[in-house]
Amino acid sequence: MKNVIEVRNLTKAYKELRAVDDLSFEVHEGEILGLLGPNGSGKSTTINCLLSLLQFESGHIRIFGKEMTPDAYDLKAQIGVVFQDVAVFEELTVYDNIDYFCGLYIGDKNTRKAYVRDAIALTGLEEFVKFYPKQLSGGLLRRLNIACGIAHKPKLIFLDEPTVAVDPQSRNNILDGIRILREQGATIVYTTHYMEEVEILCDRIIILDKGRVIASGTNEELKELTDIEEKVTVEVDRISQEQLAQIKALEHVKEVTNSKNVVSIVYREGEDHFGKLLAFLGKEKIRYHKIYSERPTLNDVFLELTGKELRD
Amino acid sequence: MFFHHFKYTLKYLFRNRLLIFWTYAFPIILGALFYLAFSDIEKNEKMDLIDIAIVEEVSDEQGSGLPEGAVSTEQENGSLEEVSADQGSGPPEGAIPTNRELLLETMEKLSDEDSEDRLFRTVYVSEKEAEKLLEKGKISGYLLAGGETPKVVVKESGINETIFRQAVGETMQNAKLVAALTEAEIERQKKEAAEVPVDVETVSEKILREIQEEQASIRDTTGSNLSYTMIEYYTLIAMACLYCATIGMYAVNCILANMSKKGMRISVSPVKKGRLVLGSLCASYVVQLLGLALLFIFTIFVLKVDYGPHMPRVILLALAGSFAGLSMGIAAGALIQANETAKTGMIIAVTMLGCFLSGMMGITMKYVIDKNMPVLNKVNPAAMITDGLYALYYYNTFHRYWFNVGSLLVFSAVMIGISFFALRRQRYQSL
């Protein structure tokens, strides 16, 4: 598979702090790569180094097979960026903002007009083209931010936390738009600290912590890194310490926690955990209201690898 | 790409209310305040018109029937007697405009309602009526222009009477000068070409015109247009030029990755930074030129400010000054690591300080700085602009004016040079 991005031994430090520490990875053509990590894990710094905005201490960055430098204009022409912070002109309308940024890449007026129209449609901003940014809600503003970054139909798109502080409707709209961009052939690097988004969107995931890669692979591959098979949660009327200890002693149970009569049971392996648990609750005459089962999440993986939650 | 960036830079600059206020509204508001504050001073400085009468045809009993207490300056003012036509050495008879014609013509000009130099409110009456008017105190004096020797008749010896006598005296002096020069010129021409008849009338007219032109030229360069209010307006122009720095700073801030989020987005585009800066520079200059045009239109047509005969040079200096202001803003945008509001504050503070040192709050300050710290005003663009404007009115040549225009251009070149050098750093340590 052709590599669109190759990063080798990238190191970036802010004085004593190593924001990116000997980072190496690659991004394949046509995939959506998720860079997942808590705040301060080095995701945005990595993106800014890739874009030649930031100086870095060591390492090599190749994009489309060429060394990425500040004056690599041929490479820049193929890249679109959606920054974490909204970067638009308050004095320009929605249409003018998209047209301005698109115009930095596309010289031909007619082509640009069509591209701008496509970007507006993709982000669902048709009704707001004459609005000024300050008249838009947070979600619409994020959509405008995306439209400005992708209107010129780039081959490689960096999306740096595009859904931060966005309402569910706008989030769904944004995620749908990203899928469409991928279908159109774009390679996408997607950074976020929302594990649900990378799980449903990304082909491959790199988990970062303190500027280092702590795990990478597909969603399934990453989940195999943990010895959790299933997590069952049950809400009970009451349960004694003795009964909790009995559950812990059941086959394949790794861990049992109780928080205000909501009991979580983590299983390492095995089958039919649900049935066995229900049988135990019946035998002990423990009344329950809700019971549900979950597969392990990326948060569990992160917890397992680092000992802390993704959103810590 | 250049025009695309230029067009949108124009758009967002015009829609930035804060910038428009500082660039367009503030100088106009300040100009209006100057007008309100200083126009009364100007008005008070202006003299009231002096009421006089002219008697063109004198009755037979001229000189003998003066009103009681009145004096004839022919008897009392030696200068008038000296310049009477029949006492000159005398050019050919009837060929040179007589003193009487010159005198009446001048008095008419000094009484012209449309003239800014109007000095007299004049009535043309008979001698008897003039006597009555003088008696009643309706006029300060009257001129008996009918006889061979013009006479000024006044009753008192106040300021108005003195001015009246001076005006008539100076006119007669000019007439004498014309007569003497014409005579000399005729003699010279006679010697050079004895056969050719000398056109005395043409010669005298030419000499008169030359004298008048010389006087006009002297008047232009004596600073007659440089009142206290004008000095304020010139400093206002300097300030408006330098406020252009806020536009330049904002435009550059928008394209630098370490200054704004928009700058980050623009920096990852495939457009060269030099082209972006050039586009921003041109757009900012257009915005500034419109602001200057509005300021000139407002001051000329609304406040009725008279910039005198050097208007094109004033505009040229303002253009150079604006360019200096713009380049200062671009340098501030590129070099100072602070947010936009802080930078705007700094620029306004520096501009106000520059204007203060160049004499905005009192011309004395400019002289103090020029005397004690001349280097300061040599590098102060506000001082360069105001000094260039003063030079137009204080000096007969334009050397100092051009020196100031040149200084502003050198200042601009240095600022832009520094900015481009700073902008060459294309990767940042932090964002």
Interface residues (C-beta under 8 A of the other chain):
Chain A: Y14 N48 L51 S52 L53 L54 Q55 P70 D71 Y73 D74 K76 A77 I79 V81 F83 D85 V86 A87 V88 F89 E91 L92 D96 D99 Y100 F101 G103 L104 Y105 G107 C148 G149
Chain B: M1 H4 H5 Y8 K11 Y12 L13 R15 N16 C254 A257 S260 K261 K262 M264 R265 I266 S267 V268 S269 P270 V271 K272 Q426 R427 Y428 Q429 S430 L431
